[in-house]
Amino acid sequence: MNTDVPSATPARIRTPEPGDPRLARLALNQRTTANWSLPEAVRGCAAAGIGAIGVWREPLAETGLARAARMIADAGLRVSSLCRGGFFTTGNTSDDNLAALDEAAALSCPTLVLVPGGLPEGSRDLHGARQRVAEAIAELVPHARARGVRLGIEPMHPIFAADRGVISTLAQALDLAEAHPPDVVGVVVDTFHLWWEPGVLDQIARAGPRITAYQVSDWITPLPPDALLSRGMVGDGHIDFTTFTRAVIDAGYRGDVEVEVFNAEVWAAPGAQVLATCARRHAELLAPHLPREGRST
């Protein structure tokens, strides 16, 4: 029986078993299995041998922070990232971002992902929105340092500049991050958002120790009507994951590789089937380019 998630790429290798060393760096971003609760996602990762999970704050709130922290620790999982903070341009977000930092610290999570936010309603002032992002990050820095959590600025594809992310390139994100110590403010390298960027490999090298997270999904065409749900499973689209992954590793990144897929067909598939596909694609297309020493802490 074909257990692959519906895609353009058939399964070419067997699903790795739990304990397979090729899975040592694989992390599941929770939105990839959006039909699962946090407890279901934790159980699914443990059963599949996936050692890390990227947690989203909404299902975390449904589960409860203390319960979630115990459950994740008891399952032997790492928290690769917490999604999300930010949205600096759309109102007073200070309290919410401080709460997100507290949650990340309670989960022993190294990175709070910051989605910058789009244009304020009715505004066309892109420059002003970007300036607000810079100011808000500066305000968060001492709070992040006090909690031992790094801020990961996530540049987003330009199609989302109006409503989600006015920071569109890795170069722009690094310009913001470099105003602060690298152990407090870094950048998220997400293949879906950055694969198109001219000179992106040079920017990845420039990022070096500021890379706080490496998130992977593919760019597929034709895009569905809802651009937010246009990410494909690794290997289904146009991104050169060999070159991208080698660049991230050459820059010194030794963290988890987090699969983050927003796609209605993937979300509708059984969660265990999605994880099996993630494991196969990771073992075939990503793991061969990762150092054997595995994740460093």
C-alpha positions in Angstrom: 0.0 0.0 0.0 1.3 3.5 -0.9 1.5 5.4 2.4 3.0 8.6 0.9 1.1 11.8 1.4 -0.5 12.9 -1.9 2.4 14.4 -3.9 4.2 14.5 -7.2 7.0 12.4 -5.8 6.5 8.7 -5.1 8.1 7.0 -2.1 11.6 5.8 -3.1 13.0 4.5 0.2 11.5 2.7 3.1 10.3 4.7 6.0 13.2 4.9 8.6 12.5 3.1 11.8 12.7 4.8 15.2 16.4 5.0 16.2 17.6 5.4 12.6 20.5 7.8 12.8 19.2 9.6 9.8 16.4 11.0 11.9 18.6 12.5 14.5 18.1 16.1 13.3 14.5 15.8 12.1 11.9 18.0 13.8 8.2 18.3 13.2 6.7 21.7 13.2 3.3 21.2 14.6 1.4 23.0 11.8 2.5 20.2 9.5 0.0 18.0 11.3 -2.6 20.7 11.9 -5.3 18.1 12.5 -3.5 16.9 15.6 -3.6 18.3 19.1 -0.3 18.9 20.9 -0.6 15.6 22.8 -1.3 13.7 19.6 1.7 15.4 17.9 3.9 14.5 20.8 2.8 10.9 20.8 3.2 10.8 17.0 6.7 12.1 17.1 7.7 9.6 19.8 6.2 6.7 17.9 7.9 7.7 14.6 11.3 8.3 16.2 11.3 12.0 15.5 13.1 13.6 18.4 12.0 17.3 18.3 8.9 19.3 17.8 8.2 22.9 16.9 5.3 24.0 19.1 2.6 26.5 18.2 1.2 28.7 20.9 -2.5 28.1 20.2 -2.5 24.3 20.8 -0.1 24.9 23.6 -2.7 27.1 25.3 -5.3 24.4 24.8 -3.1 21.8 26.5 -1.8 24.1 29.2 1.8 25.1 29.6 2.8 23.1 32.6 1.1 19.9 31.3 2.7 20.4 27.9 6.2 20.8 29.3 5.9 17.6 31.4 4.4 15.7 28.5 7.1 16.8 26.0 9.9 16.0 28.5 8.4 12.6 29.4 8.3 11.7 25.7 12.0 12.5 25.5 11.5 15.3 22.9 13.3 18.5 22.3 11.3 21.7 21.5 13.0 23.0 18.4 11.1 26.3 18.2 8.1 28.1 19.5 5.8 29.7 17.0 5.2 32.5 17.2 5.8 36.0 18.5 6.1 39.2 16.6 3.3 40.9 14.6 4.8 44.1 15.8 3.1 46.4 13.2 -0.5 45.7 14.1 -0.9 47.1 17.6 0.5 46.9 21.1 2.0 43.4 21.2 4.4 43.8 24.1 2.4 41.7 26.7 1.8 38.9 24.2 5.5 38.7 23.2 6.6 38.7 26.8 4.1 35.8 27.4 5.6 34.0 24.4 9.1 34.4 25.9 7.9 33.0 29.2 6.4 30.0 27.4 9.6 29.3 25.4 11.6 29.4 28.6 9.2 27.0 30.4 9.5 24.6 27.4 13.4 24.8 27.4 12.9 26.1 23.8 16.0 27.8 22.3 14.1 30.0 19.8 11.0 32.1 19.7 10.1 32.6 16.0 9.2 36.2 15.2 6.8 36.9 12.4 7.3 40.6 11.7 3.7 41.5 10.8 2.3 43.2 7.8 1.1 46.7 7.0 -1.2 48.3 9.6 -4.8 48.5 8.3 -5.2 51.2 5.8 -1.4 52.0 5.7 0.9 52.1 2.7 3.9 53.1 4.8 6.2 50.0 4.2 9.3 51.9 5.5 7.5 52.9 8.7 6.3 49.4 9.3 9.8 48.1 9.0 11.1 50.7 11.4 8.5 49.6 13.9 9.7 46.1 13.7 13.3 47.2 14.4 12.1 49.2 17.4 10.0 46.4 18.8 12.8 43.8 18.5 15.1 46.2 20.4 12.5 46.5 23.2 12.3 42.7 23.5 16.1 42.0 23.6 16.6 42.5 27.4 13.6 40.3 28.2 14.8 37.5 25.8 18.3 37.7 27.3 16.9 37.4 30.9 15.0 34.3 29.9 17.8 32.6 27.9 15.7 32.5 24.7 16.9 33.7 21.3 14.7 35.8 19.1 14.5 34.4 15.6 13.5 37.0 13.0 11.7 35.2 10.1 11.9 36.9 6.7 8.8 36.0 4.7 8.3 35.7 0.9 7.2 39.1 -0.6 3.7 37.8 -1.3 3.1 38.1 2.4 4.5 41.6 2.9 1.2 43.3 3.1 -0.5 41.1 5.7 2.2 39.0 7.5 5.8 40.0 7.0 7.2 43.3 6.0 10.7 41.8 6.3 11.1 40.0 3.0 14.7 39.0 2.6 17.3 37.3 4.7 19.5 40.4 4.0 16.9 42.6 5.6 16.5 40.3 8.6 20.2 40.3 9.2 20.4 44.1 9.0 17.9 44.1 12.0 19.6 41.2 13.8 23.1 42.6 13.6 22.2 45.5 15.8 22.1 43.0 18.7 24.3 40.2 20.1 24.1 37.0 18.1 23.3 34.9 21.2 20.1 36.9 21.7 18.9 37.9 18.2 19.2 35.7 15.1 17.3 34.7 12.0 15.2 31.9 10.8 16.2 30.3 7.5 13.0 29.0 5.9 13.4 27.5 2.4 9.9 28.4 1.3 10.4 32.0 2.0 14.0 32.4 0.9 14.7 30.1 -2.0 14.1 32.9 -4.6 16.3 35.6 -2.9 19.1 36.8 -5.1 22.4 36.1 -3.3 20.8 34.1 -0.6 23.7 31.7 -0.3 26.0 34.7 0.5 23.4 35.8 3.1 23.3 32.4 4.7 27.1 32.5 5.0 26.8 36.0 6.5 24.3 34.8 9.0 26.6 32.2 10.4 25.9 31.7 14.1 22.8 33.9 13.9 20.8 31.0 12.3 18.4 30.1 15.1 16.3 27.7 13.1 16.2 25.9 9.7 12.7 25.2 8.5 12.0 23.3 5.3 9.1 23.0 2.9 8.9 23.1 -0.9 7.7 25.7 -3.4 5.0 24.1 -5.6 3.2 25.2 -8.7 0.6 26.1 -9.6 0.0 27.9 -6.3 -3.4 27.2 -4.7 -5.9 30.0 -4.4 -4.9 30.5 -0.7 -1.2 31.4 -0.9 -0.8 30.7 2.8 -1.5 27.0 2.1 0.9 26.7 -0.8 3.8 24.9 0.8 4.7 21.4 -0.4 6.4 18.5 1.2 10.2 18.5 0.7 10.9 17.1 -2.8 7.6 18.0 -4.4 8.6 21.3 -5.9 11.3 23.5 -7.2 13.8 24.1 -4.3 17.3 22.8 -4.5 17.6 21.3 -0.9 21.0 20.0 -1.5 22.6 23.4 -2.1 20.4 25.1 0.5 21.1 22.6 3.3 24.9 22.5 2.6 25.0 26.3 2.8 23.2 26.3 6.2 25.6 23.6 7.5 28.6 25.4 6.1 27.5 28.5 8.0 27.9 26.5 11.2 24.3 25.5 12.0 24.0 22.3 14.0 20.4 22.5 15.2 17.3 20.7 14.1 15.8 20.6 10.6 12.1 21.5 11.1 9.5 20.4 8.6 6.8 23.2 8.4 4.2 22.6 5.7 1.0 24.6 5.3 -1.1 22.6 2.8 -4.7 21.6 2.9 -4.1 18.1 1.4 -1.3 17.4 3.9 -3.5 18.6 6.8 -6.3 16.3 5.7 -4.1 13.2 5.6 -3.7 11.0 8.7 -0.9 12.4 10.9 1.1 9.2 11.1 1.1 9.1 7.3 2.4 12.7 7.2 5.2 11.8 9.6 6.2 8.8 7.6 6.5 10.9 4.5 8.5 13.5 6.5 10.9 10.8 7.7 11.4 9.4 4.2 12.0 12.7 2.6 14.4 13.8 5.3 16.4 10.6 5.1 16.6 10.8 1.3 17.0 14.5 0.6 18.3 16.2 3.7 20.1 13.8 6.1 22.9 13.0 3.6 24.1 16.6 3.9 24.0 16.8 7.7 27.1 16.3 9.8 27.2 12.9 11.6 27.9 14.4 15.0 24.2 15.5 15.1 22.6 18.3 17.1 24.7 20.4 19.3 23.2 22.1 22.4 
